[in-house]
Amino acid sequence: MSLLMASLLAASLGTLGTPRPAPKELRLFELRTYYAAPGKLDALNARFRDHTTKLFEKHGITNIGYWVPVDNKNNLLIYLIAFPNKEAHDKSWKEFAEDPDWKSAREASEVNGRLVDKVESVFLNATEYSPRYKSVARKKERLFELRTYKTYPDKLNDLHTRFREHTTGIMERFGAEVLGFWVPTDKEHGSENTLIYLLAHKSKEAMQEMAEKFPKDPEWIKVKAESEVNGKLVEKVESITLSPVDYSTTR
């Protein structure tokens, strides 16, 4: 009996001493972009700050982060929210739209005209190597970078491999914090060829330093060459530099 107990204890200690992988991010995300009507961005932010974000939480919608582009020529508000699944999404949005407090807030905010000209929405699933996203407000606001990669046909899995095994570690070595990697849920928005990810930088200077040094990094040059022996992986890259708004849960 004592030998059996000793064996069980040793097994338990071995298990406790083995690092556990981070839990996989299983929530459904929705990336939404609002094009504010001319001169209405401040009013739109006020409505989100004073009403919308609170009503989202009331109806089970998790606020992840709210940002505006640093160069905001198109009056954009970009935000990320999360749901347990698609069914919860549909239920939450239905209840939100029917909430008397929302109807009242919307009506009051639009007495001088609509605030939003256009809304774009993309449903996202986290990749298996994406960290579990946690909203964090820092004492000193960070600068964020939303990046969208469009791959050549049948190259998305190769791109995932490169990020999972190499790119993420190199970016973190340069001081960037990786907040999440996502793929659209449907083919129309790029489920077969699109990777979207969000980085946080300590400052504008830190972001610029990484942008300058990353392409010259020997490890990156080697990894890129090895991953592209059968052709380039990425056809197009879009990057938006973002600042968090004052009511964002991630800053």
C-alpha positions as CSV (number, residue, x, y, z in Angstrom):
1,M,0.0,0.0,0.0
2,S,2.8,2.4,0.9
3,L,4.5,1.8,-2.5
4,L,1.2,2.5,-4.3
5,M,0.7,5.8,-2.3
6,A,4.2,6.8,-3.1
7,S,3.7,6.2,-6.8
8,L,0.5,8.2,-6.8
9,L,2.2,11.0,-4.9
10,A,5.1,11.1,-7.4
11,A,2.7,11.1,-10.3
12,S,0.8,14.0,-8.7
13,L,3.9,16.0,-8.1
14,G,5.0,15.4,-11.7
15,T,1.7,16.6,-13.0
16,L,1.8,19.7,-10.8
17,G,5.3,20.4,-12.0
18,T,4.3,20.3,-15.7
19,P,3.4,23.7,-17.1
20,R,-0.2,23.6,-18.4
21,P,-0.9,25.2,-21.7
22,A,-3.0,28.4,-21.7
23,P,-6.8,27.7,-22.1
24,K,-8.0,28.0,-25.6
25,E,-10.1,31.0,-26.4
26,L,-13.5,29.6,-27.3
27,R,-15.6,32.7,-27.4
28,L,-17.1,34.2,-30.5
29,F,-15.8,37.6,-31.2
30,E,-17.3,40.4,-33.3
31,L,-15.2,43.2,-34.8
32,R,-17.4,46.2,-35.6
33,T,-16.4,49.4,-37.4
34,Y,-18.7,52.4,-37.3
35,Y,-18.4,55.2,-39.8
36,A,-19.7,58.2,-37.9
37,A,-21.6,60.9,-39.7
38,P,-19.7,64.1,-40.3
39,G,-19.2,66.0,-37.1
40,K,-20.9,63.2,-35.0
41,L,-18.0,61.1,-33.7
42,D,-17.9,62.9,-30.3
43,A,-21.7,62.3,-29.9
44,L,-21.2,58.7,-30.9
45,N,-18.5,58.2,-28.3
46,A,-20.6,59.9,-25.7
47,R,-23.5,57.5,-26.4
48,F,-21.2,54.5,-26.1
49,R,-19.6,55.9,-22.9
50,D,-22.8,56.9,-21.2
51,H,-25.2,54.2,-22.4
52,T,-24.2,51.6,-25.0
53,T,-21.4,49.8,-23.2
54,K,-23.4,49.5,-20.0
55,L,-26.4,48.1,-21.9
56,F,-24.1,45.7,-23.7
57,E,-23.0,44.2,-20.4
58,K,-26.6,44.1,-19.1
59,H,-27.5,41.9,-22.0
60,G,-24.4,39.6,-21.8
61,I,-22.2,41.3,-24.4
62,T,-18.6,41.4,-23.2
63,N,-16.8,44.7,-24.0
64,I,-13.3,44.0,-25.1
65,G,-12.0,47.3,-26.4
66,Y,-12.8,50.5,-28.2
67,W,-10.5,52.4,-30.4
68,V,-10.2,55.2,-33.0
69,P,-7.5,55.3,-35.7
70,V,-4.7,57.7,-35.0
71,D,-5.2,59.1,-38.5
72,N,-9.0,59.1,-38.4
73,K,-9.9,60.6,-41.7
74,N,-13.0,58.5,-42.0
75,N,-14.5,59.2,-38.6
76,L,-14.2,55.6,-37.5
77,L,-14.9,53.9,-34.2
78,I,-13.6,50.4,-34.1
79,Y,-14.6,48.0,-31.3
80,L,-14.3,44.3,-30.3
81,I,-17.0,42.5,-28.3
82,A,-17.4,38.8,-27.3
83,F,-20.1,36.2,-26.8
84,P,-20.2,32.6,-25.6
85,N,-21.4,31.5,-29.0
86,K,-23.6,32.5,-32.0
87,E,-26.8,31.7,-30.2
88,A,-25.9,33.9,-27.3
89,H,-25.0,36.7,-29.8
90,D,-28.4,36.6,-31.5
91,K,-30.2,36.6,-28.2
92,S,-28.1,39.4,-26.7
93,W,-28.5,41.7,-29.7
94,K,-32.2,41.1,-29.9
95,E,-32.7,41.9,-26.2
96,F,-30.4,45.0,-26.6
97,A,-32.4,46.3,-29.6
98,E,-35.6,46.0,-27.7
99,D,-34.4,47.5,-24.4
100,P,-36.4,50.7,-23.6
101,D,-33.3,52.3,-22.2
102,W,-31.5,51.8,-25.5
103,K,-34.4,53.1,-27.5
104,S,-34.5,56.2,-25.3
105,A,-30.7,56.8,-25.5
106,R,-30.7,56.4,-29.2
107,E,-33.6,58.8,-29.7
108,A,-32.2,61.4,-27.4
109,S,-28.7,61.2,-29.2
110,E,-30.2,61.6,-32.6
111,V,-32.5,64.6,-32.2
112,N,-30.1,66.5,-34.6
113,G,-29.6,63.6,-37.0
114,R,-28.2,60.1,-37.2
115,L,-24.8,59.5,-35.7
116,V,-23.7,56.6,-37.9
117,D,-23.6,56.4,-41.7
118,K,-22.4,52.8,-42.0
119,V,-21.6,49.7,-39.9
120,E,-19.3,46.9,-40.8
121,S,-19.3,43.6,-38.8
122,V,-17.1,40.6,-38.9
123,F,-17.5,37.5,-36.8
124,L,-14.2,36.0,-35.6
125,N,-12.9,32.8,-34.1
126,A,-9.6,32.8,-32.2
127,T,-6.8,30.6,-33.6
128,E,-5.6,27.7,-31.5
129,Y,-2.4,29.6,-30.7
130,S,-4.2,32.8,-29.7
131,P,-3.8,33.9,-26.1
132,R,-7.0,34.2,-24.1
133,Y,-7.9,37.8,-24.4
134,K,-8.1,39.8,-21.1
135,S,-9.2,43.5,-21.1
136,V,-6.5,45.5,-19.3
137,A,-6.4,49.2,-18.6
138,R,-2.8,50.4,-18.0
139,K,-1.8,53.5,-16.1
140,K,-0.1,54.7,-19.3
141,E,-2.2,54.2,-22.4
142,R,-0.7,52.0,-25.0
143,L,-0.8,52.3,-28.8
144,F,-2.5,49.5,-30.7
145,E,-2.1,48.0,-34.1
146,L,-4.8,46.0,-35.9
147,R,-3.3,44.0,-38.7
148,T,-5.1,42.0,-41.4
149,Y,-3.2,39.5,-43.6
150,K,-4.6,38.1,-46.8
151,T,-2.8,35.0,-47.9
152,Y,-2.3,33.4,-51.3
153,P,-4.5,30.4,-52.0
154,D,-3.9,27.5,-49.6
155,K,-1.3,29.3,-47.6
156,L,-3.3,30.2,-44.5
157,N,-2.2,27.1,-42.6
158,D,1.5,27.8,-43.4
159,L,1.0,31.4,-42.1
160,H,-0.5,30.0,-38.9
161,T,2.5,27.8,-38.5
162,R,4.9,30.7,-38.9
163,F,3.1,32.8,-36.4
164,R,2.7,30.0,-33.9
165,E,6.2,28.8,-34.0
166,H,8.2,31.9,-34.8
167,T,6.7,35.3,-35.5
168,T,4.9,35.7,-32.2
169,G,8.0,35.1,-30.2
170,I,10.0,37.6,-32.3
171,M,7.4,40.3,-31.9
172,E,7.3,39.8,-28.2
173,R,11.1,40.0,-28.1
174,F,10.8,43.5,-29.6
175,G,8.4,44.5,-26.8
176,A,5.0,44.1,-28.5
177,E,2.2,42.4,-26.6
178,V,0.1,40.0,-28.7
179,L,-3.5,40.4,-27.6
180,G,-5.2,37.9,-30.0
181,F,-5.2,36.2,-33.4
182,W,-8.5,35.6,-35.2
183,V,-9.9,34.2,-38.4
184,P,-13.3,35.2,-39.9
185,T,-16.0,32.6,-39.3
186,D,-17.4,32.7,-42.9
187,K,-15.9,32.4,-46.4
188,E,-17.3,35.8,-47.5
189,H,-15.1,37.6,-44.9
190,G,-12.1,35.5,-45.5
191,S,-12.2,32.3,-43.5
192,E,-9.9,30.6,-46.0
193,N,-7.3,33.3,-46.5
194,T,-7.5,35.9,-43.7
195,L,-5.7,36.3,-40.4
196,I,-6.5,39.3,-38.1
197,Y,-4.4,40.1,-35.1
198,L,-4.1,42.9,-32.5
199,L,-0.8,44.1,-31.0
200,A,-0.2,46.6,-28.1
201,H,2.9,48.8,-28.0
202,K,4.2,50.7,-25.0
203,S,4.5,53.9,-27.1
204,K,4.7,55.3,-30.6
205,E,8.4,55.2,-30.4
206,A,8.4,51.5,-29.4
207,M,6.1,50.7,-32.4
208,Q,8.3,52.6,-34.8
209,E,11.4,50.8,-33.4
210,M,9.9,47.4,-34.0
211,A,8.7,48.3,-37.5
212,E,12.3,49.4,-38.3
213,K,14.2,46.5,-36.7
214,F,11.9,43.5,-37.2
215,P,12.5,43.1,-41.0
216,K,16.2,43.2,-40.4
217,D,16.2,40.6,-37.6
218,P,18.4,37.6,-38.5
219,E,15.9,35.1,-37.0
220,W,13.0,36.6,-38.9
221,I,15.0,36.6,-42.2
222,K,15.8,33.0,-41.8
223,V,12.3,31.9,-40.8
224,K,10.7,33.9,-43.6
225,A,13.0,32.3,-46.2
226,E,12.4,28.8,-44.9
227,S,8.6,29.3,-44.8
228,E,8.5,30.6,-48.4
229,V,10.5,28.0,-50.2
230,N,7.3,27.0,-52.1
231,G,6.1,30.6,-52.6
232,K,5.2,33.7,-50.6
233,L,2.5,33.3,-48.0
234,V,1.0,36.8,-47.8
235,E,-0.5,38.6,-50.7
236,K,-1.7,41.8,-48.8
237,V,-1.3,43.4,-45.4
238,E,-3.5,46.1,-43.9
239,S,-2.5,47.8,-40.7
240,I,-4.4,50.4,-38.7
241,T,-2.7,52.2,-35.8
242,L,-5.3,52.8,-33.0
243,S,-5.7,54.8,-29.9
244,P,-8.0,53.6,-27.1
245,V,-11.0,55.9,-26.3
246,D,-11.4,57.0,-22.7
247,Y,-14.1,54.4,-21.9
248,S,-12.4,51.4,-23.5
249,T,-11.9,48.4,-21.2
250,T,-8.6,47.8,-22.9
251,R,-6.1,50.7,-22.8
